């Protein structure tokens, strides 16, 4: 029986999301006859963890659905066993890369990948804790419907499960390692208020994440589509396309990935940095592997803590670090584009060696671009005034630290990529180590 992992990382109380995902898991079992492991990796404090645990305990039993709710201590225990079993020279460093202090989007997804491997799953289906499913005629539009029709299949077989195919016949034997929808609702980066306050400042800031080697026209065009997903048009009817996806049509919180992808390349383990979890999607798209894009978009919304006080500063600093990370990511992404199908082996699966070479080559990149980036950030925030001027003071006070951390993140990613195959093998051999309950 096919075994899949429906995966949720969370750092807040989200009992409603847990209930929704249990429904999605039950739908997958009933519709496709698969075994679903709902894996919730929870780094909340005690009171919020209790809310999530209560939601898990209250789930109605469903044969074929197994729920695993791991708190931070359980995750650390699992990871310590994995890094020690992997034979790594510096297990404490790897443990810190996998479960660091502070918010780390890439690290939490990497933990889900290892959890999926430990559970013996053939695919991971990623969701987030601040979304809703679209509802049509009382039915939730579960993305897993399209995901399980295609994920892991040879593309030639997946044709039967999509609305239309743009598949090159030469790619029929290649596996579908990526199935994704997008999102509607609010921007997936919480900077809409900046656009409302001053559209020119918004454009200056967003241009900072565009590839500097592009023309001015292309960079402006990228600003116009950035962070908007599928816009605001609600679900109309099912539609899915098989072919080589455009990177703009895939979204990390509404995606299914085959194990032959995430068991090769881990995500960037940056701390306090949004947007650090897309490198694997870039690798799959730029290697020109077939994928499926569908229209069961999720609804993105914001949680209130990121809008005021310390939560505002913390979130906006993650945005600044995201801008700085692109200095090191774009050389990798550009190299992936140049390599194309050269990233694939004879089985049409990703090879880690050329990607690791790209990651190592990005370390030590000239910081002049990031110096300029911080200059623009400072000028832009001060022009907005108010809480953004206060944010500019925080950024200025951490300027050197931010520059150092951006480079260090690239270095740490190279370490993790090199160790990843042994860690995956160790996770698979060890197992999750926490009993799942058939719900």
Secondary structure, DSSP 8 states (H G I E B T S, - for coil): --EEEEEEEESS--HHHHHHHHHHHHHHHHHH--EEEEEEEE---HHHHHHHHHHHHTS---TTEEEEEE-HHHHHHHHHHHHHHTT-TTHHHHHHHHS-SS--HHHHHHHHHHHHHHTT-SEEEEE-SSEE--EETTEE--THHHHHHHTTSBHHHHGGGSSEE---GGGTTSB--EEE--EEES-SSS-HHHHHH-HHHHHHHHHTTS-TTS-HHHHHHHHHHTT-TTTT----S--EEEES--GGG--TTSEEEEHHHHTT------SS-TT-S-HHHHHHHHTT--EEEES--EEE---GGGSSHHHHHHHHHHHHHHHHHHHHHHHHHHHHHHHGGGGB-TTS-B-HHHHHHHHHHHTT--THHHHHHHHHHHHHHHHH-THHHHHHHHHHHTHHHHHHHHHHHHHHHHHHHHHHHHHHHHHHHH---S--EE-
